[in-house]
Amino acid sequence: MKMKFKSTTLSPRISVYKRFIGIEQSMSLKVVYMTSADGLYWTFNNDTKAFEELEEERVADNATIITVSGSTILAYMGTYYTYEYDSETEEYGWVSTTTSPETLNDVLKVKYANIGKYQLNKYYFVGTIDNMQKGSLSETTTQPLKGNIMPLKSTNIKFFNDYVKVAPDDLLVWHGRLYSVESVEIDHKHQPKDYSIYFATINSIL
């Protein structure tokens, strides 16, 4: 009778990380607002239609800095913004309204930052798996970028865990090294009951 192994204690467990796509955004800080009341720097985000504070070191030397005083009114798509002192909180802050000011000559059109969005690969930990190395560990070199020759270690592992699903492009941490999963094969068995044995080809990254 064939039995499925429950653990392989002689080999360190492998940590498995799954990839997900994070949407990030970057802003072109060509135009920056400086509020004279407190000396803070701001940029206008046209996605959220709000001013966002900037750290001074992020203000580029070639940026256009527009000074905002207590009488300055800024306008964007029918909304008017002023930087005012709140006597209740005893703090300054941006106030927005859709009510048109009496004197439109004093209104400045908001110059907003160009926002670029990009995708960023991120990974999260899903669990660990028992494993056995299957075959030898091969060592070669790869050239992901022209002129950038890096050592590459590849091997195959065998494991039995059903509760952590391993798929191509997952990241594995094994023996203190980081590996990427190249491919996964599944061998279904039916004696004495249905179960699966998994085989994965992995390549070292670090």
Backbone as a chain_set.jsonl record, in Angstrom:
{"seq": "MKMKFKSTTLSPRISVYKRFIGIEQSMSLKVVYMTSADGLYWTFNNDTKAFEELEEERVADNATIITVSGSTILAYMGTYYTYEYDSETEEYGWVSTTTSPETLNDVLKVKYANIGKYQLNKYYFVGTIDNMQKGSLSETTTQPLKGNIMPLKSTNIKFFNDYVKVAPDDLLVWHGRLYSVESVEIDHKHQPKDYSIYFATINSIL", "coords": {"N": [[0.85, -1.191, 0.0], [0.619, 2.179, -0.88], [1.567, 5.14, 0.706], [0.909, 8.566, 1.346], [3.389, 10.973, 2.006], [3.515, 12.907, 4.956], [5.209, 14.838, 5.988], [8.515, 16.182, 5.524], [11.004, 16.17, 7.305], [13.739, 16.459, 7.227], [14.549, 18.421, 5.51], [14.718, 21.968, 5.293], [11.767, 23.984, 5.734], [10.005, 25.619, 3.098], [9.38, 28.995, 2.439], [6.607, 30.626, 1.014], [5.695, 33.083, -1.348], [3.254, 35.128, -2.792], [2.467, 36.932, -5.782], [1.118, 40.211, -6.328], [-0.452, 42.942, -8.053], [0.329, 46.256, -7.546], [-1.008, 49.492, -7.777], [0.611, 52.404, -8.35], [1.371, 55.915, -8.053], [2.912, 58.726, -9.564], [4.061, 62.12, -9.358], [4.479, 65.067, -11.253], [6.368, 67.665, -10.251], [6.387, 70.406, -11.121], [5.087, 72.771, -10.639], [4.597, 74.417, -7.654], [2.942, 75.264, -4.645], [3.311, 77.704, -2.081], [2.41, 78.385, 1.131], [2.188, 81.39, 2.696], [1.561, 81.894, 5.342], [2.47, 79.84, 6.993], [4.665, 78.799, 5.768], [4.623, 76.366, 4.381], [4.759, 73.822, 1.811], [2.938, 72.927, -1.141], [1.169, 70.812, -3.455], [-1.178, 70.475, -6.127], [-3.52, 67.979, -6.5], [-5.144, 66.774, -9.156], [-6.735, 64.546, -9.394], [-7.861, 63.89, -6.883], [-8.754, 66.361, -6.355], [-7.67, 68.137, -4.451], [-5.38, 69.826, -2.239], [-2.1, 68.733, -1.551], [0.301, 68.241, 0.93], [3.814, 68.914, 0.66], [7.097, 67.758, 1.372], [9.804, 69.91, 2.066], [12.285, 69.233, 0.933], [11.577, 67.864, -1.31], [10.914, 69.682, -3.193], [11.811, 70.793, -6.278], [14.716, 72.469, -7.618], [14.233, 73.88, -9.95], [11.531, 74.312, -9.899], [8.416, 76.044, -10.261], [7.354, 78.326, -7.955], [4.516, 79.32, -6.346], [3.278, 81.822, -4.349], [0.953, 81.717, -1.739], [-1.243, 83.763, -0.157], [-3.309, 85.115, 2.531], [-5.334, 86.362, 1.116], [-5.455, 85.164, -1.298], [-7.131, 83.499, -3.898], [-7.821, 80.446, -5.32], [-8.755, 78.644, -8.211], [-10.416, 75.77, -9.565], [-12.065, 74.068, -11.958], [-14.685, 75.108, -11.283], [-14.586, 75.063, -8.515], [-13.49, 76.767, -5.639], [-10.621, 77.708, -3.822], [-9.211, 78.548, -0.694], [-6.72, 79.475, 1.714], [-7.006, 79.306, 5.007], [-7.246, 80.497, 8.43], [-8.364, 78.609, 11.148], [-10.221, 79.338, 13.851], [-11.249, 77.661, 15.781], [-9.85, 75.181, 15.722], [-7.414, 76.288, 15.801], [-5.59, 76.215, 13.759], [-4.132, 76.409, 10.449], [-5.653, 75.79, 7.248], [-6.844, 74.299, 4.143], [-9.663, 75.575, 2.495], [-12.543, 74.881, 0.698], [-14.971, 75.858, -1.753], [-17.958, 76.085, -3.727], [-19.101, 78.41, -4.304], [-19.06, 81.293, -6.144], [-16.579, 83.832, -5.949], [-16.947, 87.371, -5.208], [-15.28, 89.116, -6.589], [-13.82, 88.285, -9.411], [-11.465, 88.918, -10.561], [-9.397, 88.564, -8.823], [-8.926, 85.913, -8.73], [-6.95, 83.015, -9.128], [-6.065, 80.608, -11.529], [-5.837, 77.191, -10.847], [-2.825, 75.441, -11.105], [-2.09, 72.279, -11.753], [-0.387, 69.252, -10.702], [1.071, 66.985, -12.991], [-0.026, 63.72, -13.121], [1.226, 60.515, -13.059], [0.499, 57.092, -13.49], [1.519, 53.848, -12.514], [2.344, 50.341, -12.635], [3.274, 48.147, -10.009], [5.048, 45.371, -8.977], [4.222, 43.443, -6.195], [4.581, 41.415, -3.221], [3.162, 38.921, -1.07], [3.192, 37.019, 1.955], [2.246, 33.621, 2.106], [2.482, 31.179, 3.361], [4.179, 28.122, 4.458], [5.91, 25.251, 3.089], [6.569, 21.716, 3.254], [9.325, 19.879, 1.811], [11.261, 18.069, -0.643], [14.385, 17.868, -2.187], [14.722, 17.203, -5.598], [16.743, 15.518, -7.67], [19.797, 17.036, -8.949], [21.566, 20.107, -8.083], [21.91, 22.582, -10.345], [24.319, 24.817, -11.678], [24.8, 27.818, -13.38], [25.2, 30.626, -15.61], [23.441, 33.706, -16.193], [22.154, 36.363, -18.26], [20.414, 38.876, -17.69], [20.393, 41.56, -18.355], [22.15, 43.368, -20.864], [25.539, 42.749, -20.698], [25.419, 42.368, -18.001], [26.225, 39.882, -16.24], [25.127, 37.209, -14.344], [25.244, 34.787, -11.668], [23.396, 31.719, -11.776], [21.324, 29.505, -10.131], [19.674, 26.439, -10.372], [17.106, 24.073, -9.644], [15.084, 21.196, -8.805], [12.169, 20.596, -6.897], [10.222, 18.541, -4.719], [7.043, 18.197, -3.358], [4.243, 17.929, -1.042], [2.188, 19.363, 0.017], [-1.137, 20.464, 0.128], [-2.502, 22.701, 0.937], [-1.135, 25.08, 0.516], [-0.851, 26.623, -2.407], [1.379, 26.438, -5.024], [2.624, 28.327, -7.712], [3.71, 29.223, -11.06], [6.022, 31.982, -11.191], [5.75, 32.602, -8.53], [7.481, 33.488, -5.492], [10.052, 31.912, -3.63], [11.573, 31.24, -0.515], [14.35, 29.585, 0.459], [16.706, 27.739, 2.232], [17.914, 30.141, 2.903], [18.084, 31.53, 0.516], [16.674, 33.277, -2.315], [14.22, 32.242, -4.544], [12.689, 31.892, -7.775], [9.702, 30.551, -9.073], [9.666, 28.501, -11.803], [8.178, 26.535, -13.19], [5.426, 24.261, -12.592], [4.474, 20.947, -11.891], [1.922, 18.479, -11.594], [1.251, 15.419, -10.14], [-1.184, 13.135, -10.042], [-2.378, 10.776, -7.743], [-3.977, 7.647, -6.915], [-4.097, 5.667, -5.008], [-3.742, 4.732, -1.616], [-5.919, 6.35, -1.602], [-7.259, 9.263, -3.254], [-4.756, 11.602, -4.016], [-2.24, 14.179, -4.422], [0.979, 14.751, -5.844], [3.464, 17.169, -5.989], [5.669, 18.821, -8.235], [8.255, 21.119, -8.748], [10.103, 23.388, -10.72], [12.702, 25.492, -9.898], [14.399, 28.664, -9.864], [17.261, 30.426, -8.805], [17.318, 33.765, -7.473], [18.521, 35.621, -5.755]], "CA": [[0.0, 0.0, 0.0], [1.37, 3.409, -0.952], [1.069, 6.195, 1.594], [1.395, 9.909, 1.048], [4.182, 11.538, 3.077], [2.921, 14.077, 5.607], [6.243, 15.841, 6.202], [9.888, 15.812, 5.203], [11.614, 16.983, 8.348], [15.17, 16.634, 7.036], [14.778, 19.592, 4.664], [14.042, 23.168, 5.833], [10.522, 24.357, 5.074], [10.126, 26.713, 2.124], [8.394, 30.074, 2.564], [6.008, 30.914, -0.296], [5.179, 34.44, -1.488], [2.445, 35.316, -3.994], [2.564, 38.27, -6.373], [-0.062, 40.975, -6.715], [-0.102, 44.182, -8.735], [-0.032, 47.485, -6.845], [-1.063, 50.677, -8.631], [1.267, 53.539, -7.72], [1.304, 57.123, -8.846], [3.98, 59.702, -9.406], [3.599, 63.461, -9.689], [5.454, 66.009, -11.772], [6.298, 68.797, -9.319], [6.887, 71.606, -11.792], [4.422, 73.927, -10.02], [4.424, 74.176, -6.225], [2.373, 76.393, -3.905], [3.865, 77.917, -0.758], [1.503, 79.209, 1.935], [3.03, 82.348, 3.431], [1.205, 81.919, 6.756], [3.243, 78.859, 7.752], [5.842, 78.393, 5.02], [4.502, 74.99, 3.905], [4.702, 73.653, 0.361], [1.789, 72.135, -1.542], [0.877, 70.581, -4.861], [-2.603, 70.202, -6.309], [-3.805, 66.691, -7.123], [-6.403, 66.944, -9.885], [-7.56, 63.35, -9.226], [-8.622, 64.034, -5.636], [-9.182, 67.76, -6.28], [-7.259, 68.623, -3.133], [-3.971, 70.173, -2.095], [-1.344, 67.767, -0.767], [1.517, 68.863, 1.45], [5.084, 68.383, 0.198], [8.273, 68.06, 2.168], [10.579, 70.939, 1.386], [13.371, 68.652, 0.155], [11.042, 67.338, -2.567], [10.695, 70.791, -4.115], [12.953, 70.888, -7.186], [15.291, 73.812, -7.752], [13.649, 74.556, -11.104], [10.065, 74.364, -9.773], [7.761, 77.347, -10.145], [6.726, 78.418, -6.636], [3.48, 80.365, -6.273], [2.997, 82.15, -2.95], [-0.466, 81.835, -1.416], [-1.473, 84.555, 1.05], [-4.672, 85.008, 3.035], [-6.303, 86.904, 0.161], [-5.352, 84.426, -2.56], [-8.206, 82.565, -4.233], [-7.44, 79.552, -6.404], [-9.946, 78.04, -8.807], [-10.263, 74.601, -10.421], [-13.319, 73.468, -12.427], [-15.851, 75.582, -10.534], [-14.352, 75.022, -7.079], [-12.574, 77.843, -5.239], [-9.831, 77.301, -2.664], [-8.486, 79.552, 0.071], [-5.968, 78.931, 2.844], [-7.525, 80.153, 6.074], [-7.005, 80.145, 9.835], [-9.563, 78.145, 11.847], [-10.087, 79.745, 15.247], [-11.625, 76.556, 16.657], [-8.733, 74.244, 15.793], [-6.2, 77.09, 15.897], [-4.679, 75.752, 12.718], [-4.442, 76.807, 9.087], [-6.047, 74.687, 6.382], [-7.484, 74.652, 2.881], [-11.129, 75.644, 2.508], [-13.056, 74.879, -0.674], [-16.376, 76.214, -1.911], [-18.386, 76.242, -5.119], [-19.669, 79.755, -4.426], [-18.15, 82.169, -6.873], [-16.254, 85.061, -5.22], [-17.502, 88.58, -5.805], [-14.311, 89.694, -7.515], [-13.142, 87.213, -10.117], [-10.148, 89.37, -10.996], [-8.397, 88.113, -7.856], [-8.883, 84.453, -8.735], [-5.897, 82.401, -9.924], [-6.39, 79.256, -11.976], [-4.938, 76.217, -10.245], [-1.937, 74.661, -11.954], [-1.966, 71.02, -11.023], [0.731, 68.37, -11.043], [0.763, 65.871, -13.882], [0.026, 62.473, -12.352], [1.439, 59.305, -13.836], [0.229, 55.876, -12.732], [2.28, 52.717, -12.994], [2.136, 49.095, -11.894], [4.423, 47.706, -9.233], [4.889, 44.01, -8.462], [4.381, 43.295, -4.761], [4.431, 40.025, -2.814], [2.695, 38.701, 0.291], [3.512, 35.685, 2.469], [1.049, 32.778, 2.175], [2.687, 30.009, 4.211], [5.373, 27.33, 4.205], [5.667, 23.892, 2.615], [7.628, 20.721, 3.334], [9.831, 19.616, 0.471], [12.457, 17.267, -0.861], [15.054, 18.209, -3.436], [14.659, 16.103, -6.56], [17.806, 15.714, -8.638], [20.958, 17.825, -8.537], [21.488, 21.57, -8.172], [22.751, 23.007, -11.462], [24.792, 26.194, -11.599], [25.185, 28.396, -14.662], [25.115, 32.092, -15.573], [22.4, 34.309, -17.011], [22.42, 37.749, -18.591], [19.118, 39.555, -17.823], [20.669, 42.818, -19.039], [23.379, 43.274, -21.645], [26.744, 43.018, -19.938], [25.211, 42.062, -16.584], [26.255, 38.429, -16.119], [24.843, 36.834, -12.968], [25.161, 33.339, -11.452], [22.038, 31.198, -11.693], [21.202, 28.146, -9.608], [18.365, 25.856, -10.672], [16.899, 22.723, -9.134], [13.687, 20.753, -8.755], [11.727, 20.179, -5.58], [9.03, 17.702, -4.654], [6.329, 18.484, -2.117], [2.947, 17.26, -0.956], [1.205, 20.228, 0.678], [-2.275, 20.89, -0.69], [-3.115, 23.929, 1.449], [-0.425, 26.222, -0.063], [-0.739, 26.366, -3.832], [2.555, 27.047, -5.633], [2.37, 28.566, -9.128], [4.804, 29.945, -11.711], [6.279, 33.373, -10.804], [5.803, 32.761, -7.071], [8.819, 33.569, -4.915], [10.291, 30.975, -2.546], [12.786, 31.428, 0.275], [14.787, 28.231, 0.82], [18.124, 27.735, 2.604], [18.409, 31.515, 2.936], [18.16, 32.098, -0.833], [15.404, 33.622, -2.941], [14.019, 31.53, -5.798], [11.467, 32.12, -8.544], [9.145, 29.298, -9.593], [9.601, 28.497, -13.27], [7.06, 25.699, -13.629], [4.902, 23.323, -11.594], [3.791, 19.772, -12.415], [1.118, 17.78, -10.588], [1.072, 13.983, -10.399], [-2.323, 12.662, -9.263], [-2.337, 9.37, -7.356], [-5.313, 7.154, -6.552], [-3.995, 4.559, -4.064], [-5.043, 4.079, -1.327], [-6.969, 7.331, -1.838], [-6.794, 10.304, -4.176], [-3.882, 12.66, -3.506], [-1.391, 14.754, -5.464], [2.385, 15.042, -5.58], [3.807, 18.357, -6.764], [7.07, 19.008, -8.632], [8.459, 22.496, -9.2], [11.441, 23.824, -11.138], [12.93, 26.822, -9.31], [15.651, 29.33, -10.223], [17.689, 31.384, -7.789], [17.353, 35.183, -7.833], [19.564, 36.201, -4.897]], "C": [[0.89, 1.248, 0.0], [0.726, 4.466, -0.045], [1.681, 7.522, 1.195], [2.175, 10.435, 2.24], [3.503, 12.776, 3.634], [3.93, 15.187, 5.838], [7.588, 15.282, 5.8], [10.772, 16.642, 6.105], [13.094, 17.231, 8.126], [15.509, 17.851, 6.18], [14.061, 20.796, 5.253], [12.78, 23.49, 5.046], [10.761, 25.562, 4.169], [9.016, 27.725, 2.373], [7.931, 30.48, 1.175], [5.404, 32.311, -0.286], [4.461, 34.57, -2.829], [2.558, 36.767, -4.474], [1.19, 38.898, -6.537], [0.411, 42.303, -7.29], [-0.593, 45.373, -7.908], [0.007, 48.657, -7.808], [-0.485, 51.854, -7.854], [1.096, 54.764, -8.604], [2.492, 58.021, -8.541], [3.474, 61.054, -9.877], [4.753, 64.306, -10.212], [5.326, 67.311, -10.977], [6.891, 70.054, -9.946], [6.301, 72.877, -11.191], [4.116, 73.583, -8.569], [3.87, 75.44, -5.585], [3.012, 76.47, -2.519], [2.939, 78.857, 0.007], [2.342, 80.086, 2.859], [2.748, 82.342, 4.925], [2.07, 80.967, 7.581], [4.453, 78.317, 7.005], [5.812, 76.956, 4.525], [4.373, 74.954, 2.385], [3.605, 72.662, 0.004], [1.8, 71.899, -3.044], [-0.593, 70.225, -4.974], [-2.772, 68.914, -7.082], [-5.155, 66.789, -7.823], [-7.274, 65.695, -9.854], [-8.456, 63.478, -7.995], [-9.189, 65.435, -5.468], [-8.89, 68.351, -4.897], [-5.771, 68.949, -3.158], [-3.301, 69.156, -1.176], [-0.014, 68.393, -0.351], [2.758, 68.133, 0.942], [6.167, 68.684, 1.221], [9.174, 68.987, 1.369], [11.677, 70.35, 0.498], [12.888, 68.056, -1.16], [10.8, 68.429, -3.6], [11.947, 70.965, -4.964], [13.433, 72.322, -7.31], [14.667, 74.589, -8.897], [12.127, 74.645, -11.045], [9.584, 75.816, -9.693], [6.997, 77.392, -8.835], [5.772, 79.61, -6.627], [3.13, 80.583, -4.808], [1.506, 82.381, -2.747], [-0.586, 82.595, -0.101], [-2.923, 84.401, 1.491], [-5.72, 85.491, 2.064], [-6.301, 86.155, -1.166], [-6.527, 83.468, -2.722], [-7.761, 81.762, -5.445], [-8.677, 78.823, -6.916], [-9.575, 76.835, -9.655], [-11.634, 74.009, -10.7], [-14.506, 73.829, -11.53], [-15.721, 75.5, -9.03], [-13.279, 76.045, -6.732], [-11.926, 77.471, -3.908], [-9.153, 78.505, -2.023], [-7.785, 78.859, 1.236], [-6.237, 79.825, 4.035], [-7.177, 79.613, 7.456], [-8.329, 79.782, 10.488], [-9.384, 78.44, 13.332], [-10.442, 78.62, 16.218], [-10.467, 75.56, 16.824], [-7.403, 74.947, 15.997], [-5.134, 76.594, 14.927], [-5.114, 76.314, 11.373], [-4.833, 75.581, 8.272], [-6.714, 75.195, 5.122], [-8.999, 74.583, 3.031], [-11.593, 75.727, 1.062], [-14.538, 75.219, -0.68], [-16.695, 76.312, -3.395], [-19.045, 77.6, -5.35], [-18.654, 80.681, -5.072], [-17.867, 83.43, -6.058], [-16.782, 86.289, -5.956], [-16.555, 89.176, -6.84], [-13.515, 88.584, -8.166], [-11.752, 87.621, -10.579], [-9.038, 88.871, -10.066], [-8.217, 86.598, -7.846], [-7.768, 83.96, -9.654], [-6.321, 80.983, -10.297], [-5.354, 78.293, -11.426], [-4.118, 75.526, -11.336], [-1.623, 73.373, -11.21], [-0.777, 70.208, -11.523], [0.249, 67.279, -11.99], [0.985, 64.559, -13.137], [0.189, 61.292, -13.303], [1.206, 58.082, -12.964], [1.009, 54.719, -13.356], [2.032, 51.513, -12.088], [3.426, 48.676, -11.202], [4.137, 46.308, -8.697], [5.152, 43.992, -6.96], [4.088, 41.838, -4.381], [3.954, 39.949, -1.366], [2.938, 37.234, 0.679], [2.232, 34.872, 2.619], [1.236, 31.544, 3.057], [3.984, 29.301, 3.858], [4.986, 25.932, 3.762], [6.866, 23.007, 2.954], [8.117, 20.419, 1.921], [10.968, 18.617, 0.507], [13.074, 17.725, -2.172], [15.064, 16.996, -4.343], [15.72, 16.361, -7.628], [18.894, 16.621, -8.086], [20.665, 19.317, -8.67], [22.439, 22.015, -9.267], [23.096, 24.48, -11.314], [25.255, 26.643, -12.971], [25.157, 29.915, -14.523], [23.992, 32.543, -16.488], [22.74, 35.773, -17.223], [21.09, 38.474, -18.8], [19.23, 40.9, -18.526], [22.001, 42.683, -19.755], [24.571, 43.672, -20.786], [26.631, 42.699, -18.464], [25.094, 40.546, -16.417], [26.116, 38.052, -14.65], [24.824, 35.318, -12.834], [23.709, 32.901, -11.279], [22.091, 29.767, -11.182], [19.783, 27.649, -9.864], [18.294, 24.456, -10.087], [15.417, 22.398, -9.197], [13.364, 20.301, -7.336], [10.437, 19.377, -5.708], [8.347, 17.986, -3.321], [4.904, 17.951, -2.205], [1.829, 18.151, -0.401], [0.115, 20.668, -0.285], [-2.801, 22.262, -0.275], [-2.386, 25.196, 1.005], [-0.185, 25.901, -1.532], [0.464, 27.141, -4.392], [2.321, 27.145, -7.134], [3.58, 29.275, -9.739], [4.812, 31.426, -11.333], [6.14, 33.621, -9.312], [7.265, 32.876, -6.639], [8.91, 32.623, -3.73], [11.581, 31.348, -1.829], [13.163, 30.071, 0.848], [16.285, 28.251, 1.078], [18.714, 29.147, 2.568], [18.562, 32.167, 1.577], [16.758, 32.328, -1.381], [15.326, 32.951, -4.303], [12.705, 31.974, -6.457], [10.999, 30.794, -9.116], [9.005, 29.408, -11.108], [8.393, 27.718, -13.765], [6.665, 24.751, -12.507], [4.2, 22.18, -12.318], [3.065, 19.07, -11.273], [0.915, 16.343, -11.029], [-0.032, 13.471, -9.47], [-2.201, 11.156, -9.001], [-3.722, 8.944, -6.857], [-5.26, 5.976, -5.59], [-3.274, 5.013, -2.806], [-6.211, 5.049, -1.472], [-6.39, 8.407, -2.745], [-5.898, 11.316, -3.451], [-2.964, 13.105, -4.648], [0.032, 14.939, -4.949], [2.785, 16.179, -6.526], [5.309, 18.4, -7.04], [7.216, 20.433, -9.169], [9.91, 22.691, -9.6], [11.627, 25.25, -10.641], [14.304, 27.348, -9.703], [15.999, 30.357, -9.174], [17.673, 32.801, -8.341], [18.455, 35.873, -7.056], [20.261, 35.075, -4.136]], "O": [[1.816, 1.347, 0.805], [-0.491, 4.649, -0.038], [2.831, 7.587, 0.761], [1.694, 10.361, 3.371], [2.979, 13.598, 2.882], [3.557, 16.359, 5.882], [7.781, 14.068, 5.742], [11.24, 17.709, 5.707], [13.667, 18.116, 8.761], [16.668, 18.264, 6.142], [12.91, 20.676, 5.673], [12.73, 23.29, 3.833], [11.61, 26.409, 4.446], [7.849, 27.355, 2.502], [8.743, 30.658, 0.267], [4.696, 32.688, 0.648], [4.989, 34.174, -3.868], [2.721, 37.693, -3.68], [0.216, 38.212, -6.846], [1.538, 42.732, -7.043], [-1.781, 45.482, -7.609], [0.96, 48.797, -8.575], [-1.028, 52.253, -6.823], [0.719, 54.651, -9.771], [3.0, 58.065, -7.42], [2.563, 61.127, -10.701], [5.861, 64.264, -9.679], [4.291, 67.976, -11.028], [7.782, 70.686, -9.378], [6.931, 73.934, -11.225], [3.457, 72.583, -8.285], [4.272, 76.55, -5.934], [3.23, 75.45, -1.865], [2.709, 79.99, -0.416], [3.103, 79.591, 3.69], [3.607, 82.746, 5.709], [2.37, 81.252, 8.74], [5.186, 77.478, 7.528], [6.867, 76.375, 4.271], [3.939, 75.921, 1.759], [3.361, 71.693, 0.724], [2.365, 72.682, -3.807], [-1.188, 69.726, -4.019], [-2.241, 68.764, -8.182], [-6.192, 66.878, -7.166], [-8.439, 65.759, -10.244], [-9.656, 63.209, -8.057], [-9.995, 65.687, -4.572], [-9.747, 68.974, -4.27], [-5.011, 68.429, -3.976], [-3.861, 68.766, -0.151], [0.695, 68.989, -1.162], [2.766, 66.91, 0.808], [6.157, 69.736, 1.859], [9.291, 68.863, 0.15], [11.972, 70.894, -0.566], [13.7, 67.769, -2.04], [10.511, 68.132, -4.759], [13.022, 71.25, -4.438], [12.666, 73.268, -7.133], [14.574, 75.815, -8.839], [11.494, 75.013, -12.035], [10.255, 76.686, -9.136], [6.091, 76.587, -8.618], [6.171, 80.75, -6.868], [2.735, 79.65, -4.11], [0.876, 83.14, -3.484], [-0.101, 82.143, 0.936], [-3.68, 83.64, 0.888], [-6.88, 85.088, 2.157], [-7.074, 86.489, -2.064], [-6.872, 82.724, -1.803], [-7.373, 82.325, -6.468], [-9.542, 78.432, -6.132], [-8.573, 76.846, -10.369], [-12.294, 73.505, -9.791], [-15.239, 72.95, -11.076], [-16.668, 75.84, -8.322], [-12.281, 76.176, -7.441], [-12.589, 76.986, -2.991], [-8.598, 79.365, -2.708], [-8.206, 77.792, 1.684], [-5.765, 80.961, 4.088], [-6.86, 78.436, 7.624], [-9.299, 80.535, 10.405], [-8.514, 77.87, 13.989], [-9.982, 78.625, 17.36], [-10.151, 75.151, 17.942], [-6.395, 74.318, 16.32], [-3.944, 76.562, 15.24], [-6.28, 76.65, 11.166], [-4.399, 74.467, 8.566], [-7.102, 76.36, 5.032], [-9.537, 73.647, 3.621], [-11.096, 76.547, 0.29], [-15.265, 74.91, 0.263], [-15.819, 76.587, -4.215], [-19.491, 77.901, -6.456], [-17.529, 80.825, -4.594], [-18.796, 84.041, -5.529], [-17.032, 86.252, -7.161], [-17.005, 89.688, -7.865], [-12.63, 88.002, -7.539], [-10.945, 86.768, -10.949], [-7.88, 88.768, -10.473], [-7.446, 86.064, -7.049], [-7.641, 84.407, -10.794], [-6.87, 80.253, -9.472], [-4.151, 78.535, -11.52], [-4.655, 75.086, -12.353], [-0.969, 73.386, -10.167], [-0.243, 70.445, -12.607], [-0.836, 66.722, -11.818], [2.061, 64.322, -12.589], [-0.604, 61.099, -14.225], [1.666, 58.037, -11.823], [1.138, 54.63, -14.577], [1.579, 51.642, -10.951], [4.521, 48.833, -11.742], [3.117, 46.08, -8.047], [6.189, 44.473, -6.505], [3.427, 41.117, -5.128], [4.294, 40.798, -0.542], [2.895, 36.337, -0.163], [1.249, 35.353, 3.183], [0.252, 30.924, 3.461], [4.787, 29.8, 3.07], [3.873, 25.475, 4.022], [8.012, 23.457, 2.95], [7.408, 20.672, 0.947], [11.558, 18.357, 1.556], [12.366, 17.944, -3.155], [15.377, 15.888, -3.907], [15.608, 17.313, -8.401], [18.908, 16.934, -6.896], [19.675, 19.731, -9.272], [23.651, 21.845, -9.138], [22.272, 25.285, -10.881], [26.008, 25.94, -13.646], [25.094, 30.426, -13.405], [23.635, 31.85, -17.44], [23.516, 36.356, -16.465], [20.668, 38.674, -19.939], [18.301, 41.338, -19.204], [22.884, 41.959, -19.295], [24.618, 44.766, -20.224], [27.626, 42.748, -17.741], [23.993, 39.995, -16.45], [26.888, 38.513, -13.809], [24.434, 34.623, -13.772], [22.896, 33.626, -10.705], [22.807, 28.925, -11.725], [18.811, 28.358, -9.602], [19.294, 23.74, -10.038], [14.602, 23.229, -9.596], [14.197, 19.694, -6.663], [9.678, 19.519, -6.667], [8.999, 18.011, -2.277], [4.422, 17.576, -3.273], [0.668, 17.744, -0.355], [0.394, 21.177, -1.37], [-3.479, 22.921, -1.063], [-2.95, 26.286, 1.101], [0.597, 25.007, -1.858], [0.545, 28.361, -4.243], [1.879, 26.184, -7.764], [4.385, 29.862, -9.016], [3.76, 32.046, -11.174], [6.384, 34.738, -8.856], [8.168, 32.417, -7.338], [7.984, 32.528, -2.924], [12.565, 31.727, -2.464], [12.408, 29.477, 1.619], [17.054, 28.725, 0.241], [19.887, 29.322, 2.237], [19.119, 33.261, 1.485], [15.795, 31.677, -0.977], [16.241, 33.069, -5.118], [11.753, 32.373, -5.785], [11.81, 30.001, -9.593], [8.318, 30.291, -11.622], [7.669, 28.176, -14.648], [7.447, 24.472, -11.598], [3.426, 22.409, -13.247], [3.53, 19.066, -10.133], [0.466, 16.078, -12.144], [0.162, 13.385, -8.257], [-1.954, 10.37, -9.916], [-4.527, 9.774, -6.434], [-6.286, 5.333, -5.368], [-2.232, 5.655, -2.935], [-7.368, 4.628, -1.467], [-5.182, 8.456, -2.974], [-6.261, 11.82, -2.388], [-2.925, 12.477, -5.706], [0.254, 15.241, -3.776], [2.475, 16.144, -7.717], [6.118, 18.057, -6.178], [6.388, 20.892, -9.956], [10.826, 22.229, -8.92], [10.805, 26.122, -10.927], [15.255, 26.58, -9.856], [15.126, 31.083, -8.7], [17.97, 33.026, -9.514], [19.24, 36.629, -7.628], [21.175, 35.333, -3.352]]}, "num_chains": 1, "name": "protein.A"}
